[in-house]
Amino acid sequence: MAVATKQWDVRYAGAVPHNFDYYQKCLWGGVLACGLTHAGITPLDVTKCNMQVFPGKYNGLVSGLKTIMKEEGSAAIWKGFTPTLIGYSLQGAFKYGLYEVFKDTYSNLAGEENAKKYKAWIWAAGSASAEFFADIALCPLEMVKVKVQTSPAGTWPVAFSAATSKMWAERATTRFPYGSLVPLWSRQIPYTIAKFVLFEQTVSLFYTHIFTAPKETYSKATQLGVTFASGYIAGVACAIVSHPADSLVSLMGKAENKGKGLGQIASETGFYALATKGLGARILMVGTLTGFQWWIYDTFKTVMGLGTTGGK
């Protein structure tokens, strides 16, 4: 009599089962990772957005910060803090939580052999799927943030509630709440694919060629150091890949671009300007941001007993 063999399930292939409790903890780790880091670097974001929208006026990160504080006061570099905190907390929940769900789902659909053979494609598909939903949650808050950060002083409310109400009241011209969704997908999905795939691959390289003993034999501090370094490396690539679309998102909030389509804005600005204006600030911002996001995420996972992400 033939004995039935148990079907392989990646959710139970490791030391920690990937059940609802696991995914829920990953979701909260994503909230902390994205919400805290994005909100914490609001001054860099304010400057970067203004460099993209007003390149003739804001030519550098340091000089841009000084100009904003001189003209609008020191508090101005924190414009958009609240929509940033809320928006990216929601985005992080979907980005990290759903990534783990989609990654396991696609691995099981592929089967054990193909899941190992084509793991980079599974990471890419899982991260892209997660980001699709994450951006739907983020988009309205991102539109408010960009409008607050790039409007000349006195022309738009800075307070979150007032700014959101005005965005809604003037939705015919602001295109609120989902007018920026397509360029946001264009920016964030390539960014997230690079962020997750390059992170997983870099972690694998670290544990294959530098820390060659089993990952579990190294201290948590060492594992989290690998996490941060891998996240930073991935973040630099993310910044370059997603910068043209990020510039478009910022330019859509500019008063002169009301009613213009994405193609028209891109044509008038030029690809070189879209790809380079504010890029240095974005590399510094996104590299640091991504490194700390992965570090916070894996620290939270470690505290929750889930272990760090990735390996050989």
N, C-alpha and C positions, 0 to 999 in steps of 0.2 A: 504493500500500500504506500503510495507516494505521500511524503510529508510536505505540507505546505510551508513555504519559506516566507518569513515576515518581510513585507515591503519596506525598503529603505526610506527613512524620513529624516531629513537634515535637522529638523527641530529637536530630535532626540539623539543626534549623533555625537554631541559634545557632553562635557561634564555638567553644564547647566541647561535644563530643558527650556526650549523657547515656547513657553505657554503664555497665556494672557498676562500673567503677572510680570513676566520678562518684558513683553512688549510695552506694558504700561510704564515700567521703570525706564525703559529706553525713551519713551515719549517725554517723561519729566526731565530726563537728562538733556534732551534736545531743547526743552523750554529754557533751562538754565544756560546751556551752551550758547544758544543764539540770542536770547533776550538780553542777557547780561553783557555780552561782548559788544553787540551792536550799539546798545545804549551807552556803554562806557566810552566808545570812541566817537560819539556824536560830534565833537569839535572837528575831528578829521573829516567826517562825512559832510558837515556844513561847508567846510573849505573846499573839499573835492567837488561837490555839486556846483558851487559858485565858479570854480575854475573851468568847469565844463560849459556852464551857461554864459559866463562873462569872461572869456579867455583873455581879452585885452586888459581887463582890470585886475584880475587875479592870476598872477604869473607863477606863483610858487606857493608851497604849503605854508612855510613860516611867514612870508610876506602877506599871504592871504589871510592867515589868522590875525595878524596885526592890523590889517586893513579893516576887517570885520569888527574887531574890538574897538578900534579907533572911531569908526563911524557909527556903530550901533551900541557900544558898551560891551563889557566883558560877558554879560549874560547871553549875548547874541550867539555865541559859539555853541550854546546848548539848545538852540532852536530845534524843534522837532523831536525832543527827547521822549516825550510820552508816546506819540504814535510809533516811534522806533521801538521802544520797549515792548509795547503791546503787539505790534505787527510782527516783529521778529521772534517773540516768544511763541506766537501762534505758528509762524512758519517753522520754527525749530521743532515744535511738537510733531508736525506732520512730516517734516524732512527726515528726522532721525527715527521716529517711531514707525512710520510707514516704510522706510528703507529696510528695516529689519524684517517687517512683514513681507514685503515684496521680494526681498532677497531669498527668504526661505521658500516662498511660494514658487518662484521661478526655478529654484534649485530642485524642488520636488517634481515640478513639471518636466524638467530636463532629465531627471534620473541621476543616480549616483555617479556614473562614469562621465556623463556629459557635464554635470555640475562642476566636477573637478577640472575637466578639460577646457571648458569655456567659462571659467569663473569670472574673468574680466568682463565678459559680455553680460553676465548675470548681475555683476555689480553695477554696470552701466544702466541696464534696463531697470533694476530696482531703484536706483537713485533718480533716474528720469521720471519714473512713475510716481515716486514720492513727491518730487518737486512740483509736478503738475498740480497736485492738490494743495501743496504748501503755498504756492503762489496765489491760488484763489483766496486763501485765507489772508495772505499778506497784502494783496493789491490795494484795497481801499486805504489801508493805513500808510502804505508807501506813497500813494498819491498825495495824501495830506502832508506827510513828512517833506516831500520834495517841494510842494507848493510853499510851505512855511519857510523852508530853508533858502529858497532861491528868489522869493519875492522881495523887491526893494523895501527897506524899512518904512513902515507906515501904510503900505499898500494892501496888506493882508493880515488878518488876525494871527497872533502867535500862539495864543492859548488853544489847547487841543479841541475843546468843545466848540468854541467860536469858529475855529478854522474849519472843522468838520461840517458844521452847520452851513457855513458860507459855501463850501465845496458842493454841498447838496443843493442849496438854493440856486446856485449858478451852474448846475450840472449840464445844462445845454452847451456851455462853453468849456467847462472844466473836464467834461466827460467822466465825472465821478459816478459810480465807484469803480468801474472796470475798464475805463478807457485806456489804461496802461497795461492791461493784462497780457496782450500779445507781445509787446516789447519786453515785459517782465519775464515771460516765458523764454523769450529769445536770449535774455541775459542770464537768467537763473538756471535753466535746464542744462546748457553747456557748462556753466560754472559748477553745478552740483555733480554732474557726471565726472568732470575733472577732479573735483574735490574728493569724491568718494573712491573713484578708481585709482587715482594716483596715490591717495593715502594708503589704500589697502596694498597696492603694489610696493610702495616705499617701505611700509612696515615689514612686508615679506622679505624685501631685500636686506633690511637691517638684521632680521633674525636668520637669514640664510648665510650672509657673508661677514657679519660683524659679531653679533651675539648668537653664536652657533649652537649653544646648548639649548635644551628645551626652554621655551619662554617662561614656564612656571618656575624655573630654578632661579630666575633673576628677581631682584627686589622690586617692589611696587614702584619705588622711585625711578629705577632704571627703565621699567616698562613704560611709565608715564613720560619719561624723557624721550623715549623712542616715539611715543605718541605725538608729543609736541613737535619734535623735529620733522616727522613725517607730515604732520598737518601744515607746518610752515612751508615746506617744499611744495606741497600740493597747492597751497594758497597762492603762491607766486604765479604758478601756471594758470590757476583759476582767474586771477586778476587780468591777465593778458587776454585770455580767451573771451571773457565776458565784457571787456571794457567798451567796445563800440556800442553794444546794446545798452549798457549802463549810461553812456553819454546821451543816447536817444531818450531814455526815461527822464533824465534830468532836463533835457531841452524841451520836452513836451510841456513842462511846467512854466516855461518862459512866456511872458505876455505876448510877445511878438509872434509866437507860434500857434496862437489860438486858431482852431479850425483847420490847421494844416495836417495833411496825412504824414505817416512815417516816412514814406518814400520821398516826399517833398523836403521834409526836414533833413533827411540824410543827404539828399542831393545838394541842398544849399550849404550844408556844413562841410561836406567832403569826407571821404572815408579816412584820410590821413588824420584830420582833426578829430574825428570820432574815436579813432584808435589810439591817439597820443595825448590829447589834452587831459591833464589831470592823471595820467597813467602812473607817474612816479608816486603820487600821493596814494593812488589806489593800490599799487603793489605793496607799499608800506602798510597801508590799512588792512588789506585783505590777507596778506601773508601773516601778519601778526594776529589778526582776527581768527583766521582759520586754524592756526596753531593752537591758540587758546581755546577755541571751540572744541576741538578734538580733546584737548587736555581736560577741560571741564567735564565733557561728556564721559570720558574714560575714568576720570576720578570719581564721578558720581556712580558709574557702573561698578567700580571697584568697591566703593563704600557699600553698595547694595549687594555685594557678593557675586556680581556677574562677570568680573574679570575685564581686562582691557580688550580692545578690538583688534582683530587681525592676528597674523602669525605667518609661519612658513607656508 
